[in-house]
């Protein structure tokens, strides 16, 4: 089976779908997730340009690089809810958890490809001192 990056490189493009909050909190059923996946040179990884727009006007934007390094996969993310870039090594397949001091708040990102052309991109986060809680799930499919 190919690794996560190979699966993503094989289906680059525009993905659209829903953004939900399994806690029933901040995100509502009318949020739209928009992700553009682009391959990096040499097959070293991919970029994600990720936007979420909610019916009430809330917006999340993110630029993430997922790449192969000499130590395994690493995710580098910058988003509209933080003022620093966060660098996160893979802790288990497709799961990236920020260590203490690596992010202004506890956070983790899970990236899954259940089938070609389908991405589930999940954000877990919490307040400083808390464990990250799964709060946002982008479930998107390739459209172009």
N, C-alpha and C positions, 0 to 999 in steps of 0.2 A: 504494500500500500504506500502511496506517495505521502510525503509529509505535508503539513498545513500550507507551507509556501507553494509547493508544487500544485496543490489543489487550487489555490487562489490565482497563481500565474496562468493556469490553464483556462480560466474564465474571467479575464479582466473586463471592466466596463462599468456601466451604471446599474446599480441595484436600488430598487424601491420596495418599501413595505411599511410595516407598522412599528411603532415604538410603544412599548407598554411598561408599566410599573407593577410587578407582581405583588407589591405591598398594598396597592390601591391608593397610594399617596400622591406624589407630585404629578406623574404623567397620567393623562387621560386617554381614553380609547381613540380619540381623534388625532393623536400625534402621528406624524409621518416621518419615517427615516429614509434618508437619501445617502447612499455611499457610492463613491467612485473608487474602484480598485484599479491601480496602475502598477505594472511590473517595473522593478528596478533593473538597471543594466546588469547583464551577466547572470540573470536569474538569482541575484543575491537576496531578493525579497520583494515586497510590495508596499505601496502607500495606500492609505485609506483617507479620502476626504469625506468626512462624515458630518451630516447636518440633520438635526431634528427640529421640526417646527410643530408646535402644539396649537390647537384651536384657540386657546386663550392668549396666544402671542408669545409664549415662552419659546426660547430658541437655544439650541446647543450646537456649537460648531467645533470641529476637531480635525487636526491633521496628525496622522499617525504613520510611522514607518515600522514595518515588521520585517526584520532581516536576520539572515544567517550570520553568525559570528563564529570565531574560533572556539567559543565556549557554548555554542548552541543558539537557539533563537532568542532574540531580544526585541522588545517593543519600545519605541520612543514616541511619546505622545505630548502634544500641546493642545489645550482645549480652552474654551471660553470661560471656564469656571476656575481657572488657576493662572497664576502669573509666572510659572516656571515650567520648563520641559521636564517630563518625568521619564526616566530610563528604567525599564523593568525587564529582568531576565525571566525566561519561561520557568515556572516552578513545577509544572506537570504539563502534559501535552495540551497546547492551546490555552493555557491559563497563566496569566502574568500578574503577580501580586507585588505591589510596591512595598519595599522594606521600610523600616522605621527611618524617618528623616529623608526619604527619597521623594516624598510628595507632601504638599501642605496639609493633606488629610489622608486617612487610610483609604486605599483604593485597590481594585483589582479589575482586570479585563479578561474576559473569556471569549475566544473566537472559535466558532465551530463551523464546519462545512458538512451538513448532514447529507448533502447530495450535490453534484456539480451544479453551479449556478444558484446556490442557496446558501446564505450566510446568516448565522445567528451571532450577533455581536452584543455581549452583555457587560454592563458596568455594575460593579459593586462598590459602595463607598460608605463612609460614615464620618462622624465628627472626630476630631483629634481625641485619641485615647480609646475609641471604640473599634470593634472589629468591622471590616467592611460587610455591608449587607447588600444582597442583590436588589437593585432598585430600577434598573433600566434594561430592557431587552429589545434590541433592534432585530427584527426578523425580516430579511430582505431577499428579493429574488432578482436575478439578472434580467434586465429588460432591453439593454442595448450594449 
